[in-house]
Amino acid sequence: MQTKDLCLATLQLGEASGYDIKTLFENAFRHFQRVSYGSIYPALNDLAKAGMVECRVDTPANGPEKKLYSLTTLGEERFFETINNTPPSDSYQSDFLVLILFSRWIRRDRLATIMDDYRDNLEHEALELKRLLANKENCLSTEARFTINFGLSALGAKIRFLEENADDLLLHHQEQTKLENQP
């Protein structure tokens, strides 16, 4: 989904600032959607120009003013159109897999570090999702719990795959290096 559509989806949950939307993406959505903070405000501005969101300025007594966005009827219509017609597909980008694909040009010690760091990052992300589930203050919907548990399942599969296959890749890398260094 495009950033504009993700902003509309988030605003379907209620009025929010750009920072609120960013925080939601960094916390609740991060295991399945990545949105750069720099793309949120341009998307909100475009949606406002198109009449899909309204913006009001909130001036709290004890803090800086902030812009709060909410859906218009047109924005709700666009959201419903998008959510009901978007095919259930995944797009996947992985710097880790690019590094592995070209790992014959990486030193073995660096390759081992890459794999260890990646596994550590996966375990950290899984721990964060488990904390999100365990936090009783979150009042997560059934749908939110489903997506978090789906993310935990995917992370678990990646971790298991690394545990079962990392040594084989490192051994192959070592053997490949030996063959390339022979006279």
Accessible surface in RSA format (square Angstrom, percent):
REM  Atomic radii and reference values for relative SASA: ProtOr
REM  Chains: A
REM  Algorithm: Lee & Richards
REM  Probe-radius: 1.40
REM  Slices: 20
REM RES _ NUM      All-atoms   Total-Side   Main-Chain    Non-polar    All polar
REM                ABS   REL    ABS   REL    ABS   REL    ABS   REL    ABS   REL
RES MET A   1    89.08  46.1  25.94  17.2  63.14 150.3  20.91  17.8  68.16  90.3
RES GLN A   2   121.71  68.1 114.96  84.0   6.75  16.1  43.73  93.1  77.98  59.1
RES THR A   3    33.29  23.7  28.09  28.5   5.20  12.4   8.97  12.0  24.32  36.8
RES LYS A   4    71.64  35.0  71.31  43.8   0.33   0.8  26.21  23.6  45.43  48.4
RES ASP A   5    13.48   9.4  12.02  12.0   1.47   3.5   0.79   1.9  12.69  12.7
RES LEU A   6    13.63   7.6  13.13   9.4   0.50   1.3  13.13   9.2   0.50   1.3
RES CYS A   7     0.00   0.0   0.00   0.0   0.00   0.0   0.00   0.0   0.00   0.0
RES LEU A   8     0.35   0.2   0.35   0.3   0.00   0.0   0.35   0.2   0.00   0.0
RES ALA A   9    25.90  23.8  20.65  31.9   5.25  11.9  21.02  29.6   4.88  12.9
RES THR A  10     5.82   4.1   4.44   4.5   1.38   3.3   5.03   6.8   0.79   1.2
RES LEU A  11     5.64   3.1   0.00   0.0   5.64  14.2   0.00   0.0   5.64  15.2
RES GLN A  12    68.79  38.5  47.05  34.4  21.74  51.8  16.87  35.9  51.91  39.4
RES LEU A  13   134.91  75.1  97.10  69.5  37.81  95.0 101.86  71.5  33.05  88.9
RES GLY A  14    33.78  41.7   0.00   N/A  33.78  41.7  31.63  86.8   2.15   4.8
RES GLU A  15    83.37  47.9  49.81  37.7  33.57  79.9  20.84  40.3  62.53  51.1
RES ALA A  16     9.94   9.1   9.34  14.4   0.59   1.4   9.94  14.0   0.00   0.0
RES SER A  17     5.00   4.2   5.00   6.7   0.00   0.0   3.91   8.3   1.08   1.5
RES GLY A  18     0.41   0.5   0.00   N/A   0.41   0.5   0.00   0.0   0.41   0.9
RES TYR A  19   129.64  60.5 129.64  73.8   0.00   0.0  86.00  64.6  43.64  53.8
RES ASP A  20    56.01  39.2  49.06  48.8   6.95  16.4  17.62  41.5  38.39  38.3
RES ILE A  21     0.09   0.1   0.00   0.0   0.09   0.2   0.09   0.1   0.00   0.0
RES LYS A  22    39.66  19.3  39.27  24.1   0.39   0.9  21.17  19.1  18.49  19.7
RES THR A  23    44.62  31.7  44.62  45.2   0.00   0.0  43.57  58.5   1.05   1.6
RES LEU A  24    48.73  27.1  46.63  33.4   2.10   5.3  48.33  33.9   0.40   1.1
RES PHE A  25     6.40   3.2   4.21   2.6   2.19   5.7   4.31   2.6   2.09   6.0
RES GLU A  26    84.13  48.3  76.62  58.0   7.51  17.9  38.93  75.3  45.20  36.9
RES ASN A  27    66.63  45.9  65.36  63.2   1.27   3.1  16.15  38.9  50.48  48.8
RES ALA A  28    22.77  20.9  20.70  32.0   2.07   4.7  20.70  29.2   2.07   5.5
RES PHE A  29    39.98  20.0  39.98  24.8   0.00   0.0  39.98  24.2   0.00   0.0
RES ARG A  30    55.37  23.2  53.50  27.3   1.87   4.4  26.18  35.8  29.19  17.7
RES HIS A  31    31.63  17.3   3.18   2.2  28.45  72.8   4.43   4.6  27.20  31.7
RES PHE A  32   101.13  50.6  70.16  43.5  30.96  80.6  81.21  49.2  19.92  57.0
RES GLN A  33    47.54  26.6  44.02  32.2   3.52   8.4   4.92  10.5  42.62  32.3
RES ARG A  34   170.34  71.5 142.75  72.8  27.58  65.7  81.26 111.1  89.08  54.0
RES VAL A  35    27.03  17.8   2.01   1.8  25.02  60.3   6.40   5.6  20.63  56.0
RES SER A  36    74.43  62.9  58.07  77.5  16.36  37.7  54.68 116.4  19.75  27.7
RES TYR A  37    90.94  42.5  83.85  47.7   7.09  18.5  67.92  51.0  23.01  28.4
RES GLY A  38    59.42  73.3   0.00   N/A  59.42  73.3  41.58 114.1  17.84  40.0
RES SER A  39    34.95  29.5  29.10  38.8   5.84  13.5  32.79  69.8   2.16   3.0
RES ILE A  40     0.72   0.4   0.72   0.5   0.00   0.0   0.72   0.5   0.00   0.0
RES TYR A  41    78.38  36.6  78.38  44.6   0.00   0.0  60.44  45.4  17.95  22.1
RES PRO A  42    70.21  51.2  66.14  60.3   4.07  14.8  70.16  57.9   0.05   0.3
RES ALA A  43     5.37   4.9   2.75   4.2   2.63   6.0   4.72   6.6   0.65   1.7
RES LEU A  44     0.00   0.0   0.00   0.0   0.00   0.0   0.00   0.0   0.00   0.0
RES ASN A  45    67.54  46.6  66.01  63.8   1.54   3.7  12.74  30.7  54.80  53.0
RES ASP A  46    59.18  41.5  53.32  53.1   5.87  13.9  11.13  26.2  48.05  47.9
RES LEU A  47     1.79   1.0   1.65   1.2   0.14   0.4   1.79   1.3   0.00   0.0
RES ALA A  48    39.72  36.5  24.57  37.9  15.15  34.5  25.00  35.2  14.73  39.0
RES LYS A  49   177.74  86.7 136.67  83.9  41.07  97.8  96.38  86.7  81.36  86.7
RES ALA A  50    50.27  46.2  27.23  42.0  23.03  52.4  39.98  56.3  10.28  27.2
RES GLY A  51    33.61  41.4   0.00   N/A  33.61  41.4  28.59  78.4   5.03  11.3
RES MET A  52    26.88  13.9  26.88  17.8   0.00   0.0  26.88  22.9   0.00   0.0
RES VAL A  53     5.03   3.3   0.00   0.0   5.03  12.1   0.00   0.0   5.03  13.7
RES GLU A  54   107.32  61.6 102.42  77.5   4.90  11.7  34.26  66.3  73.06  59.7
RES CYS A  55    57.68  43.6  23.93  26.7  33.76  79.3  16.07  40.7  41.62  44.9
RES ARG A  56   119.89  50.3 113.87  58.0   6.02  14.3  66.50  90.9  53.39  32.4
RES VAL A  57    79.33  52.2  53.63  48.6  25.69  61.9  53.63  46.6  25.69  69.7
RES ASP A  58    43.34  30.4  42.01  41.8   1.32   3.1   1.77   4.2  41.56  41.5
RES THR A  59    99.37  70.7  72.88  73.9  26.48  63.1  58.63  78.8  40.73  61.6
RES PRO A  60    44.83  32.7  30.90  28.2  13.93  50.6  40.02  33.0   4.81  29.9
RES ALA A  61   117.56 108.1  67.13 103.6  50.43 114.7  79.27 111.6  38.29 101.4
RES ASN A  62   145.62 100.4 107.94 104.3  37.67  90.7  44.22 106.4 101.40  98.0
RES GLY A  63    33.53  41.3   0.00   N/A  33.53  41.3  19.76  54.2  13.77  30.8
RES PRO A  64   119.56  87.1 104.37  95.1  15.19  55.2 116.09  95.8   3.46  21.5
RES GLU A  65   111.91  64.3  90.81  68.7  21.10  50.2  26.93  52.1  84.98  69.4
RES LYS A  66    91.86  44.8  85.45  52.4   6.42  15.3  50.88  45.8  40.98  43.7
RES LYS A  67   108.23  52.8 102.73  63.0   5.50  13.1  53.00  47.7  55.23  58.8
RES LEU A  68    17.21   9.6  16.34  11.7   0.88   2.2  16.34  11.5   0.88   2.4
RES TYR A  69     4.00   1.9   4.00   2.3   0.00   0.0   1.78   1.3   2.22   2.7
RES SER A  70    34.12  28.8  33.68  45.0   0.44   1.0  19.92  42.4  14.20  19.9
RES LEU A  71    27.27  15.2   5.96   4.3  21.30  53.6   5.96   4.2  21.30  57.3
RES THR A  72    26.30  18.7  19.18  19.4   7.12  17.0  26.30  35.3   0.00   0.0
RES THR A  73    98.64  70.2  92.52  93.8   6.12  14.6  56.23  75.5  42.41  64.1
RES LEU A  74    86.30  48.1  83.00  59.4   3.30   8.3  84.04  59.0   2.26   6.1
RES GLY A  75     0.00   0.0   0.00   N/A   0.00   0.0   0.00   0.0   0.00   0.0
RES GLU A  76    70.66  40.6  70.66  53.5   0.00   0.0   4.76   9.2  65.91  53.8
RES GLU A  77    99.50  57.1  93.29  70.6   6.21  14.8  42.85  82.9  56.65  46.3
RES ARG A  78    72.06  30.3  66.90  34.1   5.16  12.3  26.02  35.6  46.04  27.9
RES PHE A  79    23.41  11.7  22.82  14.1   0.59   1.5  23.41  14.2   0.00   0.0
RES PHE A  80    99.60  49.8  98.60  61.1   1.00   2.6  99.01  60.0   0.59   1.7
RES GLU A  81   109.02  62.6 103.86  78.6   5.15  12.3  42.46  82.1  66.55  54.3
RES THR A  82    19.48  13.9  13.98  14.2   5.50  13.1  13.86  18.6   5.62   8.5
RES ILE A  83    84.23  47.9  65.64  48.9  18.59  44.8  65.64  47.3  18.59  50.4
RES ASN A  84   111.26  76.7  79.71  77.0  31.55  76.0  25.29  60.9  85.97  83.1
RES ASN A  85    97.00  66.9  68.88  66.6  28.12  67.7  31.98  77.0  65.02  62.8
RES THR A  86    59.90  42.6  37.85  38.4  22.06  52.6  33.41  44.9  26.49  40.1
RES PRO A  87    94.03  68.5  83.98  76.6  10.04  36.5  90.09  74.4   3.94  24.5
RES PRO A  88   145.75 106.2 104.43  95.2  41.32 150.2 120.22  99.3  25.53 158.7
RES SER A  89    91.04  76.9  60.35  80.5  30.69  70.7  40.28  85.8  50.76  71.1
RES ASP A  90   139.61  97.8 104.20 103.7  35.40  83.7  33.32  78.4 106.29 106.0
RES SER A  91   114.82  97.0  81.01 108.1  33.81  77.9  51.27 109.2  63.56  89.0
RES TYR A  92   128.30  59.9  96.48  54.9  31.83  82.8  89.73  67.4  38.58  47.6
RES GLN A  93   177.00  99.0 145.49 106.3  31.52  75.0  52.36 111.5 124.64  94.5
RES SER A  94    22.18  18.7   5.34   7.1  16.84  38.8  10.70  22.8  11.48  16.1
RES ASP A  95   121.91  85.4 114.81 114.3   7.11  16.8  32.36  76.2  89.55  89.3
RES PHE A  96    22.36  11.2  17.16  10.6   5.20  13.5  19.08  11.6   3.28   9.4
RES LEU A  97    90.31  50.3  86.33  61.8   3.98  10.0  86.84  61.0   3.47   9.3
RES VAL A  98    84.89  55.9  83.64  75.7   1.25   3.0  84.65  73.6   0.24   0.6
RES LEU A  99    66.02  36.8  65.27  46.7   0.75   1.9  66.02  46.4   0.00   0.0
RES ILE A 100    34.34  19.5  29.32  21.8   5.02  12.1  29.32  21.1   5.02  13.6
RES LEU A 101   133.55  74.4 109.73  78.5  23.82  59.9 115.22  80.9  18.33  49.3
RES PHE A 102   106.35  53.2 105.32  65.2   1.03   2.7 105.32  63.9   1.03   2.9
RES SER A 103     8.76   7.4   8.68  11.6   0.08   0.2   0.00   0.0   8.76  12.3
RES ARG A 104   132.85  55.8 113.04  57.6  19.81  47.2  17.29  23.6 115.56  70.0
RES TRP A 105   183.92  73.8 147.89  71.6  36.03  84.6 126.67  67.5  57.25  92.9
RES ILE A 106    29.71  16.9  22.88  17.0   6.83  16.4  27.31  19.7   2.40   6.5
RES ARG A 107   162.54  68.2 150.44  76.7  12.10  28.8  79.11 108.1  83.43  50.6
RES ARG A 108    99.49  41.8  94.18  48.0   5.31  12.7  35.95  49.1  63.54  38.5
RES ASP A 109    89.54  62.7  80.17  79.8   9.37  22.2  46.64 109.8  42.91  42.8
RES ARG A 110   104.00  43.7 101.04  51.5   2.96   7.0  27.72  37.9  76.27  46.2
RES LEU A 111     0.00   0.0   0.00   0.0   0.00   0.0   0.00   0.0   0.00   0.0
RES ALA A 112    23.78  21.9  23.19  35.8   0.60   1.4  23.62  33.3   0.17   0.4
RES THR A 113    61.79  43.9  59.33  60.1   2.46   5.9  35.64  47.9  26.15  39.5
RES ILE A 114    12.34   7.0   8.75   6.5   3.59   8.6  11.26   8.1   1.07   2.9
RES MET A 115     8.10   4.2   7.70   5.1   0.40   0.9   7.70   6.5   0.40   0.5
RES ASP A 116    63.65  44.6  63.65  63.4   0.00   0.0  12.99  30.6  50.67  50.5
RES ASP A 117    70.42  49.3  69.00  68.7   1.43   3.4  22.26  52.4  48.16  48.0
RES TYR A 118    43.63  20.4  41.62  23.7   2.01   5.2  36.25  27.2   7.39   9.1
RES ARG A 119    61.52  25.8  61.52  31.4   0.00   0.0   4.19   5.7  57.32  34.7
RES ASP A 120    72.75  51.0  68.02  67.7   4.72  11.2  24.48  57.6  48.27  48.1
RES ASN A 121    94.84  65.4  91.13  88.1   3.72   9.0  22.02  53.0  72.82  70.4
RES LEU A 122     8.60   4.8   8.48   6.1   0.12   0.3   8.60   6.0   0.00   0.0
RES GLU A 123    75.62  43.4  68.83  52.1   6.79  16.2  29.74  57.5  45.88  37.5
RES HIS A 124   106.97  58.5 102.36  71.2   4.61  11.8  69.61  71.7  37.36  43.5
RES GLU A 125    31.13  17.9  30.24  22.9   0.88   2.1   6.72  13.0  24.40  19.9
RES ALA A 126    10.66   9.8  10.66  16.5   0.00   0.0  10.66  15.0   0.00   0.0
RES LEU A 127    81.71  45.5  80.20  57.4   1.51   3.8  81.21  57.0   0.50   1.3
RES GLU A 128    48.61  27.9  44.56  33.7   4.05   9.6   6.75  13.1  41.86  34.2
RES LEU A 129     0.70   0.4   0.64   0.5   0.06   0.2   0.70   0.5   0.00   0.0
RES LYS A 130   117.66  57.4 113.36  69.6   4.30  10.2  59.88  53.9  57.78  61.5
RES ARG A 131   131.19  55.1 124.52  63.5   6.67  15.9  55.74  76.2  75.45  45.7
RES LEU A 132    35.63  19.8  31.60  22.6   4.04  10.1  35.19  24.7   0.45   1.2
RES LEU A 133    28.47  15.9  25.07  17.9   3.40   8.5  25.23  17.7   3.24   8.7
RES ALA A 134    67.79  62.3  50.00  77.2  17.79  40.5  57.70  81.3  10.08  26.7
RES ASN A 135    68.92  47.5  58.06  56.1  10.86  26.2  18.81  45.3  50.11  48.4
RES LYS A 136   168.42  82.2 148.62  91.2  19.81  47.2 107.56  96.8  60.87  64.8
RES GLU A 137   157.36  90.3 129.56  98.0  27.81  66.2  52.79 102.1 104.58  85.4
RES ASN A 138    50.31  34.7  27.15  26.2  23.16  55.8   7.68  18.5  42.63  41.2
RES CYS A 139   115.02  87.0  78.30  87.3  36.72  86.3  43.03 109.0  71.99  77.6
RES LEU A 140    35.80  19.9  16.20  11.6  19.60  49.3  18.27  12.8  17.53  47.2
RES SER A 141    57.41  48.5  43.47  58.0  13.94  32.1  45.38  96.6  12.03  16.9
RES THR A 142   113.74  80.9 105.88 107.3   7.86  18.7  70.12  94.2  43.62  65.9
RES GLU A 143   123.22  70.7 119.60  90.5   3.63   8.6  67.14 129.9  56.08  45.8
RES ALA A 144    29.29  26.9  23.72  36.6   5.57  12.7  28.77  40.5   0.52   1.4
RES ARG A 145    87.22  36.6  87.22  44.5   0.00   0.0  36.66  50.1  50.56  30.6
RES PHE A 146   136.98  68.5 129.98  80.5   7.00  18.2 135.41  82.1   1.57   4.5
RES THR A 147    46.57  33.1  43.35  43.9   3.22   7.7  40.89  54.9   5.67   8.6
RES ILE A 148     1.49   0.8   1.49   1.1   0.00   0.0   1.49   1.1   0.00   0.0
RES ASN A 149    74.22  51.2  69.26  66.9   4.96  11.9  25.36  61.0  48.86  47.2
RES PHE A 150   129.89  65.0 123.75  76.7   6.14  16.0 128.46  77.9   1.43   4.1
RES GLY A 151     5.19   6.4   0.00   N/A   5.19   6.4   5.02  13.8   0.17   0.4
RES LEU A 152    29.77  16.6  22.81  16.3   6.96  17.5  23.12  16.2   6.66  17.9
RES SER A 153    73.27  61.9  60.71  81.0  12.56  28.9  34.98  74.5  38.29  53.6
RES ALA A 154    44.02  40.5  34.89  53.8   9.13  20.8  42.50  59.9   1.52   4.0
RES LEU A 155    10.04   5.6  10.04   7.2   0.00   0.0  10.04   7.0   0.00   0.0
RES GLY A 156    19.35  23.9   0.00   N/A  19.35  23.9  18.37  50.4   0.97   2.2
RES ALA A 157    49.95  45.9  43.97  67.9   5.98  13.6  45.15  63.6   4.79  12.7
RES LYS A 158    66.30  32.3  61.19  37.5   5.11  12.2  41.50  37.4  24.80  26.4
RES ILE A 159    22.84  13.0  22.84  17.0   0.00   0.0  22.84  16.4   0.00   0.0
RES ARG A 160   127.82  53.7 127.62  65.1   0.20   0.5  53.81  73.5  74.01  44.9
RES PHE A 161   127.97  64.0 125.61  77.8   2.36   6.1 127.44  77.3   0.53   1.5
RES LEU A 162    11.37   6.3  10.86   7.8   0.51   1.3  11.05   7.8   0.32   0.9
RES GLU A 163   109.69  63.0  78.16  59.1  31.53  75.1  36.62  70.8  73.07  59.7
RES GLU A 164   127.50  73.2  98.06  74.2  29.44  70.1  44.36  85.8  83.15  67.9
RES ASN A 165    48.72  33.6  46.39  44.8   2.33   5.6  11.18  26.9  37.54  36.3
RES ALA A 166    13.43  12.3  12.42  19.2   1.01   2.3  13.21  18.6   0.22   0.6
RES ASP A 167   110.03  77.1 105.07 104.6   4.96  11.7  35.25  83.0  74.78  74.6
RES ASP A 168    94.59  66.3  89.22  88.8   5.36  12.7  28.86  67.9  65.73  65.5
RES LEU A 169    47.44  26.4  43.21  30.9   4.23  10.6  46.86  32.9   0.58   1.6
RES LEU A 170    21.00  11.7  21.00  15.0   0.00   0.0  21.00  14.7   0.00   0.0
RES LEU A 171    96.41  53.7  94.65  67.7   1.76   4.4  95.70  67.2   0.71   1.9
RES HIS A 172   101.32  55.4  99.51  69.2   1.81   4.6  64.81  66.8  36.51  42.5
RES HIS A 173    10.57   5.8   8.37   5.8   2.20   5.6  10.35  10.7   0.22   0.3
RES GLN A 174    69.52  38.9  67.64  49.4   1.88   4.5  12.54  26.7  56.98  43.2
RES GLU A 175    86.33  49.6  85.02  64.3   1.31   3.1  31.57  61.1  54.75  44.7
RES GLN A 176    44.82  25.1  43.94  32.1   0.89   2.1   6.90  14.7  37.92  28.8
RES THR A 177    54.67  38.9  54.30  55.0   0.38   0.9  47.86  64.3   6.81  10.3
RES LYS A 178   124.41  60.7 118.34  72.6   6.07  14.5  75.55  68.0  48.86  52.0
RES LEU A 179   116.59  64.9 102.74  73.5  13.85  34.8 102.95  72.3  13.64  36.7
RES GLU A 180    98.52  56.6  64.29  48.6  34.23  81.5  42.71  82.6  55.81  45.6
RES ASN A 181   113.23  78.1  82.67  79.9  30.56  73.6  30.44  73.3  82.79  80.0
RES GLN A 182   115.24  64.4  95.06  69.5  20.17  48.0  26.00  55.3  89.24  67.7
RES PRO A 183   180.16 131.3 107.17  97.7  72.99 265.3 146.89 121.3  33.27 206.8
END  Absolute sums over single chains surface
CHAIN  1 A    12393.4      10400.2       1993.2       6953.1       5440.3
END  Absolute sums over all chains
TOTAL         12393.4      10400.2       1993.2       6953.1       5440.3
